[in-house]
């Protein structure tokens, strides 16, 4: 750009490290090199075809046209290219604002991308939702094409297309729109400031689609690691990639902790005893279920489940719905009825519950497996959630339980210990039966005995 670059462009470039500025400035020539110009030499503008050549493998034509609309909407210190297209100055400002910009700078770009080139001062919530569907679809495709699924197998998971629509609706529901369901640039600025994931997806699309590799900003880790479940036997999980994008940021560990499948009705059958065995002492978990009417919902338990007649857990627990809409319901502070698990008792309810009170839980699974309820008139006292199931009393169609942290130290220790130590009753029964405990004399001495 040399001496002709505007003051605005120069200021934008200062957001990047000295070693990154040549990368940003070189994107224009890089995109032009992808397609030969009509004259056989570089031109003065980027065209839609040039963007398609660069982004076509990870984004739909609709998404690419939105990116193009965002670029051409820039007029602050960046004259448009002669004869149409995107000028070098427009491209640099677009890169700076999408990759390093503030909510105030990104809002006009989102407005232009949502309107697909329109010049109106308002965008409808529906337009924003359509923009989000394209943006999330591109993010999912990038994770797949770039090998960043971290062990997740979309072919053995739920309907990702429906998941994209649900996540787009959830993100757009955070917009503080007018009564006419419209929003101006200031409204979008407020939304982008509060809902950070939109900027993350946008940055991912631009950096990957235009091959902008910046050392100071490695690709974001959007999915938790999946510790290989038996995908071939599981067939179709209740999880899908967009749902993981929704749930992972809500967890205290974010995407840093691996997920492990502890229980699935498809793999382990309809057994409450097996479910309890799978969840006890396993650390934080995500419970996910679908009722026979098609509603999908669940809860996050911040502590290991333990059988006891008292409530357990803490304020990090929450309930959530997935279908017909994605929403999260966090603690209200009204009470501390976060988690409850009991079995084999005559005086207390037997089952697994979250929120509310005995007989009136926000989410309840009866020990008579397959039955449950979600009662909220008007809302669950603990989490402020509405009725999550299609009907207040529901039947379970499918259920999964995932551990969402490293195994607790106690579980790791027990895996290393002899069964004689883990279950003293086994040792006593063997002794009563006259069995010789050959391993007793062969084990290494405990550290405190050395």
C-alpha positions in Angstrom: 0.0 0.0 0.0 3.0 2.2 0.4 2.5 5.9 1.0 -1.0 5.9 -0.4 -2.5 4.0 2.5 -4.9 6.0 4.6 -4.5 7.0 8.2 -7.4 4.7 9.1 -5.7 1.8 7.5 -2.4 2.6 9.2 -4.1 2.6 12.6 -5.8 -0.7 11.9 -2.5 -2.3 11.1 -1.1 -1.2 14.5 -3.3 -3.8 16.1 -1.1 -6.6 14.7 2.4 -7.4 15.7 5.2 -6.3 13.4 5.7 -9.8 12.2 2.0 -10.2 11.5 1.5 -7.0 9.4 3.1 -8.4 6.2 0.7 -11.4 6.5 -2.3 -9.1 6.7 -1.1 -6.9 3.9 -0.3 -9.8 1.7 -3.8 -11.4 1.8 -4.9 -9.2 -1.1 -2.2 -10.5 -3.5 -2.7 -14.0 -2.1 -6.4 -14.0 -3.0 -5.7 -12.6 -6.4 -3.2 -15.3 -7.1 -5.8 -17.9 -6.5 -7.6 -16.9 -9.8 -6.1 -15.3 -12.9 -7.4 -11.9 -13.8 -8.9 -11.3 -17.2 -5.8 -9.4 -18.2 -3.5 -12.1 -16.9 -2.0 -9.8 -14.2 -3.2 -8.7 -10.8 -6.0 -6.2 -10.8 -7.0 -3.5 -8.3 -10.0 -5.3 -6.8 -11.0 -8.6 -5.3 -14.0 -10.3 -6.8 -16.5 -12.8 -5.5 -14.9 -15.5 -7.6 -11.6 -14.9 -5.8 -13.3 -15.3 -2.5 -15.0 -18.5 -3.7 -11.7 -19.9 -4.8 -10.3 -19.3 -1.3 -13.3 -20.1 0.9 -15.3 -22.6 -1.2 -14.1 -25.7 0.6 -15.3 -24.5 4.0 -18.2 -22.1 3.4 -21.4 -22.1 1.3 -21.9 -19.6 -1.5 -24.4 -17.8 0.7 -21.7 -17.4 3.4 -19.2 -16.2 0.9 -21.6 -13.6 -0.4 -22.1 -12.3 3.1 -18.4 -11.9 3.6 -18.2 -10.1 0.3 -21.1 -7.8 1.4 -19.2 -7.0 4.6 -16.0 -6.1 2.8 -17.8 -3.8 0.2 -19.8 -2.1 3.0 -16.6 -0.5 4.3 -16.2 3.2 3.4 -14.3 4.6 6.4 -11.0 5.7 4.9 -11.1 3.1 2.3 -12.4 4.1 -1.2 -14.1 1.3 -3.1 -12.3 -0.4 -5.9 -12.8 1.2 -9.4 -15.4 -0.7 -11.3 -16.6 -2.6 -8.3 -15.2 -5.3 -6.1 -13.2 -5.0 -2.9 -10.2 -2.6 -2.7 -7.0 -3.4 -0.8 -7.8 -0.8 1.8 -11.3 -2.3 2.4 -9.8 -5.7 2.8 -7.3 -4.6 5.4 -9.9 -2.8 7.4 -12.2 -5.8 7.2 -9.5 -8.1 8.4 -8.5 -5.8 11.3 -12.1 -5.4 12.4 -13.1 -9.0 12.2 -9.9 -10.4 13.7 -9.0 -7.6 16.2 -11.9 -5.3 16.3 -14.3 -4.2 19.0 -18.0 -4.9 19.2 -18.5 -1.3 17.9 -16.4 -2.0 14.8 -17.9 -5.4 14.1 -21.5 -4.4 14.4 -21.7 -2.5 11.0 -20.0 -5.5 9.4 -22.5 -7.9 10.9 -25.3 -5.6 9.8 -24.1 -5.7 6.2 -23.5 -9.4 6.2 -27.0 -10.1 7.7 -28.6 -7.9 5.1 -26.4 -9.5 2.3 -25.5 -6.2 0.9 -28.5 -4.2 1.8 -28.1 -0.6 3.0 -30.9 -0.4 5.5 -30.3 1.0 9.0 -32.2 -1.9 10.6 -31.8 -5.7 10.3 -34.6 -8.1 11.4 -33.9 -10.8 14.0 -34.8 -13.3 11.3 -32.0 -11.9 9.1 -29.5 -12.2 12.0 -30.7 -15.7 12.5 -30.1 -16.6 8.9 -26.6 -15.1 9.1 -25.9 -17.1 12.2 -27.0 -20.3 10.5 -24.5 -19.7 7.7 -21.8 -18.7 10.2 -22.2 -21.7 12.5 -22.4 -24.1 9.5 -19.1 -22.8 8.3 -17.5 -23.2 11.8 -18.7 -26.8 12.0 -17.4 -27.5 8.5 -14.0 -25.9 9.4 -13.7 -28.1 12.4 -14.4 -31.1 10.3 -12.2 -30.2 7.3 -9.3 -29.1 9.5 -9.3 -32.2 11.7 -10.3 -30.4 14.8 -13.3 -32.5 15.9 -11.1 -33.9 18.8 -12.4 -37.5 18.7 -16.1 -36.6 17.9 -17.7 -38.5 15.0 -20.6 -36.5 13.4 -21.6 -39.5 11.4 -22.5 -41.2 14.7 -24.1 -38.2 16.3 -27.4 -36.3 16.1 -28.7 -34.2 13.2 -26.1 -31.4 12.9 -28.3 -29.4 10.4 -31.1 -29.2 13.0 -28.5 -28.4 15.6 -27.2 -25.4 13.6 -30.7 -24.0 13.4 -31.3 -24.5 17.1 -28.0 -22.8 18.1 -28.6 -19.9 15.7 -32.0 -19.4 17.2 -30.5 -19.5 20.7 -27.8 -16.9 19.9 -30.3 -14.6 18.1 -32.7 -14.8 21.1 -30.0 -12.9 23.1 -30.6 -9.8 20.9 -32.5 -7.0 22.7 -34.6 -6.3 19.7 -37.5 -3.8 19.3 -41.1 -4.7 19.5 -41.0 -5.1 15.7 -38.2 -7.6 16.0 -35.6 -5.3 14.4 -32.3 -4.0 15.6 -30.0 -1.2 14.6 -26.2 -1.0 14.8 -26.2 0.0 18.5 -28.4 -3.0 19.3 -26.0 -5.3 17.4 -23.0 -3.7 19.2 -24.6 -4.5 22.6 -25.3 -8.1 21.5 -21.8 -8.7 20.2 -20.4 -7.4 23.4 -22.5 -9.8 25.5 -22.4 -12.9 23.2 -18.7 -13.5 22.6 -19.2 -16.7 20.6 -20.4 -14.8 17.5 -17.0 -13.0 17.3 -15.2 -16.3 17.8 -17.1 -18.0 14.9 -16.6 -14.9 12.7 -12.8 -14.8 13.4 -12.6 -18.5 12.6 -14.4 -18.1 9.3 -12.2 -15.2 8.2 -8.9 -16.5 9.3 -9.4 -20.0 7.9 -11.3 -18.9 4.8 -8.8 -16.3 3.8 -5.7 -18.2 5.1 -4.7 -15.5 7.6 -2.3 -17.3 9.9 -1.3 -15.1 12.9 1.2 -16.5 15.4 -0.3 -14.5 18.3 -3.8 -16.0 17.7 -3.8 -19.7 17.2 -7.1 -21.4 16.1 -9.6 -21.6 19.0 -10.3 -24.9 20.7 -14.1 -25.0 20.4 -14.8 -28.7 21.3 -13.8 -30.7 24.3 -11.8 -33.8 23.8 -13.8 -37.0 23.4 -12.4 -40.1 25.1 -13.3 -42.7 22.5 -16.8 -44.2 23.2 -17.8 -47.3 21.2 -19.1 -45.2 18.2 -19.9 -48.3 16.1 -22.2 -49.6 18.8 -23.6 -46.3 19.9 -24.8 -45.6 16.4 -26.4 -42.2 17.0 -25.6 -40.1 20.1 -28.0 -37.5 21.4 -25.1 -35.0 21.1 -24.3 -33.2 17.9 -21.4 -30.7 17.2 -23.6 -27.5 17.5 -24.9 -28.8 20.8 -21.3 -29.3 22.0 -20.6 -25.7 20.9 -23.5 -24.6 23.1 -22.7 -26.7 26.1 -18.9 -26.6 26.4 -18.6 -22.9 27.2 -21.2 -23.2 29.9 -19.1 -25.7 31.9 -16.6 -24.6 34.5 -13.9 -26.5 32.7 -14.9 -25.2 29.2 -13.2 -27.2 26.5 -10.2 -28.2 28.6 -11.5 -31.4 30.1 -12.3 -34.6 28.1 -15.8 -36.1 27.9 -16.3 -39.8 28.6 -19.5 -41.7 28.0 -20.6 -43.3 31.3 -24.1 -44.6 30.4 -26.3 -44.9 27.3 -29.7 -46.6 27.1 -28.7 -47.9 23.7 -25.5 -49.6 25.1 -26.5 -50.4 28.7 -30.2 -50.9 28.5 -33.0 -49.4 30.7 -31.5 -49.9 34.1 -31.5 -47.4 36.9 -29.0 -49.5 38.8 -26.7 -49.4 35.9 -27.1 -45.6 35.5 -26.3 -45.1 39.2 -23.3 -47.4 38.9 -22.1 -45.3 36.0 -22.5 -41.9 37.6 -21.4 -42.4 41.3 -18.0 -41.0 42.1 -17.2 -40.0 38.5 -16.9 -36.2 38.9 -18.9 -33.6 37.1 -21.4 -35.0 34.5 -23.8 -33.9 31.8 -27.1 -35.8 31.7 -28.9 -35.7 28.4 -32.2 -37.3 27.5 -35.0 -37.4 24.9 -38.6 -38.1 25.9 -41.0 -40.1 23.7 -42.5 -36.8 22.4 -39.2 -35.6 21.0 -38.2 -33.0 23.6 -34.4 -33.1 24.4 -33.1 -31.7 27.6 -30.8 -32.3 30.5 -28.6 -31.0 33.3 -25.0 -30.4 34.4 -24.0 -31.8 37.8 -21.0 -30.0 39.2 -20.1 -32.8 41.7 -19.9 -36.6 41.7 -23.3 -38.2 42.2 -23.6 -39.9 45.6 -26.5 -41.9 47.0 -27.8 -40.0 50.0 -31.1 -38.6 51.3 -29.9 -35.0 51.1 -29.5 -32.6 48.2 -25.9 -32.2 47.0 -24.0 -30.1 44.4 -23.5 -26.3 44.3 -24.5 -23.2 42.3 -22.5 -24.2 39.2 -25.1 -26.8 38.4 -27.7 -25.9 35.7 -30.5 -27.3 33.6 -30.8 -26.9 29.9 -33.1 -27.6 27.0 -32.1 -28.6 23.5 -35.2 -29.2 21.5 -37.6 -27.5 20.7 -35.2 -24.7 21.7 -31.7 -24.4 23.2 -31.7 -22.6 26.5 -29.7 -22.7 29.7 -31.2 -22.2 33.2 -28.8 -21.4 36.0 -29.3 -21.1 39.8 -31.8 -18.6 41.1 -30.4 -18.6 44.7 -33.9 -19.4 46.0 -32.7 -22.8 47.5 -29.8 -25.2 47.3 -31.7 -28.2 45.8 -29.1 -28.7 43.1 -28.8 -32.5 42.8 -30.4 -35.5 44.4 -29.8 -39.2 44.1 -31.3 -42.0 46.2 -32.0 -45.7 45.8 -33.4 -48.5 47.8 -35.0 -46.3 50.5 -38.5 -46.6 51.9 -38.9 -43.2 53.5 -37.4 -41.0 50.8 -38.0 -40.7 47.0 -35.9 -43.1 45.0 -34.5 -41.6 41.8 -32.3 -38.9 40.3 -33.4 -35.3 40.4 -32.2 -31.7 39.8 -33.9 -28.6 41.2 -37.3 -28.0 42.8 -38.3 -30.2 45.7 -39.4 -33.8 46.4 -42.2 -34.7 44.1 -41.8 -31.5 42.2 -38.4 -31.5 40.5 -37.2 -29.4 37.6 -35.9 -32.7 36.2 -36.7 -36.1 37.8 -35.9 -39.7 36.7 -37.7 -42.3 38.8 -35.8 -45.4 40.0 -38.5 -47.3 38.1 -36.5 -46.6 34.9 -38.2 -45.0 32.0 -40.5 -42.6 33.9 -39.8 -39.1 35.0 -41.3 -35.6 35.4 -40.4 -31.9 34.8 -42.6 -29.7 36.9 -42.6 -26.0 36.9 -45.6 -23.9 37.7 -44.6 -21.4 36.6 -40.8 -22.1 37.0 -38.5 -24.4 38.9 -37.5 -22.7 42.1 -33.9 -23.7 42.0 -33.1 -23.0 38.3 -35.9 -20.8 37.1 -36.5 -23.3 34.3 -39.9 -24.0 32.6 -41.2 -27.5 32.0 -38.5 -29.1 29.9 -40.4 -32.2 28.7 -43.3 -32.2 26.3 -45.6 -33.3 29.0 -45.2 -32.9 32.8 -44.9 -36.6 33.3 -42.8 -38.1 30.6 -41.4 -41.4 29.3 -37.7 -41.7 28.4 -36.9 -42.5 24.8 -33.1 -42.3 25.1 -30.7 -41.2 27.8 -26.9 -40.6 28.0 -24.6 -39.6 30.8 -21.2 -38.1 30.0 -18.4 -37.4 32.5 -16.9 -34.0 31.7 -13.7 -33.9 33.6 -10.7 -36.1 34.3 -11.6 -39.1 36.5 -11.5 -38.2 40.2 -8.3 -39.2 42.0 -10.3 -41.7 44.1 -11.5 -43.5 41.0 -8.0 -43.6 39.6 -6.7 -45.0 42.8 -9.4 -47.6 43.0 -8.5 -48.7 39.5 -5.0 -49.4 40.7 -6.0 -51.1 43.9 -6.7 -54.8 44.5 -10.3 -55.9 44.5 -9.6 -57.0 48.1 -8.9 -53.4 49.1 -11.8 -51.9 47.1 -14.4 -54.3 48.5 -13.5 -55.7 51.9 -16.7 -57.8 51.8 -15.3 -59.8 49.0 -12.2 -60.6 51.1 -14.3 -61.7 54.0 -16.5 -63.9 51.9 -13.4 -65.5 50.3 -11.9 -66.2 53.8 -15.2 -67.7 55.0 -15.2 -70.0 52.0 -11.7 -71.2 52.8 -10.1 -69.6 49.8 -6.4 -68.8 50.1 -5.6 -65.1 49.5 -2.5 -65.7 47.4 -2.1 -62.1 46.3 -1.8 -60.8 49.9 1.8 -61.8 50.2 2.7 -60.7 46.7 1.6 -57.0 46.7 4.0 -54.2 47.0 4.1 -52.6 50.5 2.2 -49.3 50.9 4.3 -46.2 50.9 3.7 -45.5 54.6 4.9 -49.0 55.5 8.3 -48.6 53.8 
